[in-house]
């Protein structure tokens, strides 16, 4: 048999990295742009008055069409506030072009990017809410997470919370002279909050949330038949089972049809980022579990990746494989859960969800045996893992358990799911054509994960900017093109099949690396970042791109800035766009198809 | 045919429905599907068929060794007639420093001359604040603090019952060996090896 030779096409010239190309092109056109000169920082410093032009050029000319993350940083020592923008090229993948704009702390005016990217809407409101950055030209700039009438900007470095003890943990009162006290005994209820001057809580009329209801009434011409009909503005939530948590929608309706919608959130806000900035680096890992509590393993992963970039640690091979195992199992668990809830929202109460939960339970049993907890796993550490795989899970040897789970149980439930949901005509009727979002809208609204891929954008961080060992694994990125609820459902189903494919490839590696090291160096509790700097760690969470933006001072023991790009939060931005014109019953389904977890939305 | 998908789906529901009953029939000769340890073990394994319900509180899931819920302090097994043994804790304070929500308070012991004594005078954990992350047990260099498996600690009065003091926290080492035999044995082995290393160093 003749030997077949495969010709390898060589690239003519090594193509320039898209990020470098975009940065140098920008610098050529805008000579006032400079590099971020601080050690271990990167990005382009853009003067506030040039920001819109630069961003438009970046989007239209350089192809960086996706604004992933917008956040603020308080540089109190320089008297400045900084806004950091992470943009990506969805077609070519790769790393980000980072724009940074610094403004005076007492006069923080930055042009809003909402005209270019509507996806900046909630993120800019968040930066306004927590840092007091004024985005000029923003259509609806008001507080989003804190309540109206809240005094101060919590993420500024000089703001102190009600139970403030010290700037950084560990607190001195705990050891060696520990005398136990309760924070609320020192700072009594009712005296633990500050209000703006002249503002009295008892004068607040809770029934008239003027700002929220502003612009919600819709003027409509008198109907031809002359029957007097009114539009009604109703509140759905915050306490409502279909909102998946404490999430509120102010909806103006004509009969059953949604005309306008405003999401109201922040009921579960605990200022995770401020807590994170008081915490030590290590202390933040269990807190990340509590963001998207359905997929805590992958939350851990994103955070440790960001800190590992700062530390420069090398993760041992076995630890990487176990990480991928955990993260892909988490993806399956999350999608089973979200599909179960979507079916719930469609009105098929509990039955489908409970069948899917059986397999979820088995995976959680495994998490519990490995990490010690079913949902709050706290399993990953900087440079590795907390523990190796357990010896046995529910009385079965671990390797045998995983083999059976991955090769028998999970494929079986996915097949069953296909038969009784995918083929079900009612599910189809209720979801095809509902909550549509075009490709352009999905990109400009900064949606991510299954939302983006259901609208025809084949973008997955695991492929676009591979981390861990994802570049060595063989898997496809499912994509569909209609951008409706049905496609989001199908993308999730297909992703579970892809995750299974990855898991089948991971298992042999686990056997091969058995007994290998799982941690780089010795376990350390006082982690210090030797040189300081910034890092952005992002992973493809089941719900979309989860990013951690962390900055640290040299030899710092705690993050200076700790920001989370939360997929559940940003995916809510196009909620109004998707639900206008549909019935209320469909609105619930549209919300279910986004797959939000309020722990992550409100942080 | 329109509606066939719905019928097939209902078939699956029916299958699940009957599986539970066939399983119940299968177990009826062997002590029943519920309130039976053997049946529970199968129901919670990969071999499970039908409903996976655990009849809590009559039936309880066995906690895996690494399960973590609220720390306890390790002490030697008390001698006969005595209430408490020697604490393993040296009040070095690592657990209080590593604790993410800062729920541990330690008062270090003092010698008569005022110098620190390596044992805790007082040790408090506010279990309302504890987030069960397990860092204290993970980073304790003396294996003196461990995560418990006892999760049924609800009480009527939070102000009195939810700050655990040293007396409430201390449990004998035999208890740890009973809830996590594998890990306790591993730690024992590691301590012996460490001791031998030290001896060798001294000889050199």
Interface residues (C-beta under 8 A of the other chain):
Chain A: X169 X170 X171 X173 X174 X175 X176 X177 X178 X179 X180 X182 X279 X280 X282 X283 X284 X285 X286 X287 X351 X355 X358 X361 X362 X365 X368 X369 X370 X371 X372 X373 X376 X378 X386 X387 X390 X391 X393 X394 X395 X396 X401 X404 X405 X408 X409 X416 X419 X420 X421 X423 X424 X425 X426 X428 X523 X525 X526
Chain B: X2 X3 X4 X5 X6 X8 X9 X11 X12 X13 X16 X41 X44 X45 X46 X48 X52 X64 X65 X66 X67 X68 X91 X93 X94 X96 X97 X98 X99 X100 X102 X104 X105 X106 X107 X108 X116 X122 X123 X124 X126 X131 X132 X133 X134 X135 X138 X139 X147 X163 X182
